[in-house]
Amino acid sequence: MSEVATAVVSTAFPKAAVETALRAELSQEVASAAAVKGIAVPAAGPGLSAFPWKLDSLRVVEVLCVIEPIVGFELKDELVKAGGYDSVDHAVVHLIPRIEKEWAKQKGGKK
């Protein structure tokens, strides 16, 4: 692989890894909270991701810690929408572009 190709690979935003980690952590949060309340939720996957469940913004900020090793820097709390999210999908759709923008600032790479 040429030096130019290597540079592009090393600065590409790891969108798939970030999204996978976000979905896994947030889905686990929904499943755990629902279990405590005795509420049945869909099995992991698209059904659970779309399941209407209020995700507290403070908990979502904690989830960002799981993403930090993937991106290689600390993510700001301000990335999370005040008031939280209505589902895992809602959180992921809102957060991915914001994390990607921070990636571009931090890494100087392309989005």
C-alpha positions as CSV (number, residue, x, y, z in Angstrom):
1,M,0.0,0.0,0.0
2,S,1.3,3.4,-0.9
3,E,2.0,6.1,1.7
4,V,-0.9,8.2,0.4
5,A,-3.3,5.3,0.7
6,T,-2.1,4.5,4.2
7,A,-2.7,8.1,5.3
8,V,-6.2,8.0,4.0
9,V,-6.9,4.7,5.8
10,S,-5.5,5.9,9.1
11,T,-7.6,9.1,9.1
12,A,-10.9,7.6,8.0
13,F,-13.7,8.0,10.6
14,P,-14.5,4.6,12.1
15,K,-18.2,5.0,11.6
16,A,-19.1,1.4,11.6
17,A,-17.2,0.7,14.9
18,V,-18.6,3.8,16.5
19,E,-22.2,3.0,15.5
20,T,-21.9,-0.7,16.6
21,A,-20.5,0.3,20.0
22,L,-23.2,3.0,20.5
23,R,-26.0,0.7,19.5
24,A,-24.8,-2.1,21.7
25,E,-24.3,0.1,24.8
26,L,-27.6,2.0,24.4
27,S,-29.5,-1.2,23.6
28,Q,-28.1,-2.8,26.7
29,E,-29.2,0.3,28.7
30,V,-32.8,0.0,27.3
31,A,-33.0,-3.8,28.0
32,S,-31.6,-3.4,31.5
33,A,-33.9,-0.5,32.5
34,A,-36.9,-2.3,31.0
35,A,-36.1,-5.5,32.8
36,V,-36.0,-3.6,36.1
37,K,-39.4,-2.2,35.4
38,G,-40.8,-5.5,34.2
39,I,-41.4,-4.2,30.7
40,A,-41.0,-6.5,27.7
41,V,-38.9,-5.1,24.9
42,P,-38.0,-6.6,21.5
43,A,-34.9,-8.7,21.2
44,A,-31.7,-7.0,20.4
45,G,-31.5,-5.7,16.9
46,P,-33.7,-3.3,14.8
47,G,-36.8,-3.8,16.9
48,L,-35.0,-2.8,20.1
49,S,-33.2,0.1,18.4
50,A,-36.5,1.6,17.3
51,F,-38.4,0.7,20.5
52,P,-39.6,4.0,22.1
53,W,-37.7,4.3,25.3
54,K,-36.5,7.5,27.0
55,L,-32.7,7.6,27.2
56,D,-31.5,10.0,29.8
57,S,-28.9,12.4,28.6
58,L,-26.6,11.8,31.6
59,R,-26.6,8.1,30.8
60,V,-25.9,8.7,27.2
61,V,-22.9,10.9,28.2
62,E,-21.6,7.9,30.2
63,V,-22.0,5.7,27.1
64,L,-19.7,8.1,25.2
65,C,-16.8,6.7,27.3
66,V,-17.2,3.4,25.4
67,I,-16.6,5.3,22.2
68,E,-13.5,7.2,23.3
69,P,-11.1,4.2,22.8
70,I,-12.4,3.8,19.3
71,V,-11.9,7.4,18.3
72,G,-8.8,8.0,20.4
73,F,-9.8,11.1,22.2
74,E,-12.2,12.3,24.9
75,L,-15.7,13.2,23.6
76,K,-17.4,16.3,25.0
77,D,-20.6,16.0,27.0
78,E,-22.1,18.7,24.8
79,L,-22.4,16.2,21.9
80,V,-25.4,14.7,23.7
81,K,-28.7,16.4,23.2
82,A,-30.0,18.0,26.4
83,G,-33.1,16.1,27.6
84,G,-32.0,12.8,26.1
85,Y,-33.4,10.7,23.3
86,D,-36.6,8.8,22.6
87,S,-34.9,5.6,21.3
88,V,-31.6,4.1,20.5
89,D,-32.1,5.0,16.8
90,H,-32.8,8.6,17.7
91,A,-29.6,8.8,19.8
92,V,-27.4,7.2,17.1
93,V,-28.8,9.4,14.3
94,H,-28.1,12.5,16.4
95,L,-24.7,11.5,17.7
96,I,-22.9,9.9,14.8
97,P,-22.5,13.2,12.7
98,R,-21.5,15.1,15.9
99,I,-18.8,12.5,16.7
100,E,-17.6,12.5,13.1
101,K,-17.3,16.3,13.2
102,E,-15.2,16.0,16.4
103,W,-13.1,13.3,14.7
104,A,-12.4,15.6,11.8
105,K,-11.3,18.4,14.2
106,Q,-9.2,16.1,16.3
107,K,-7.6,14.0,13.6
108,G,-7.5,16.6,10.8
109,G,-8.9,13.9,8.6
110,K,-11.8,13.8,6.2
111,K,-15.3,13.1,7.5
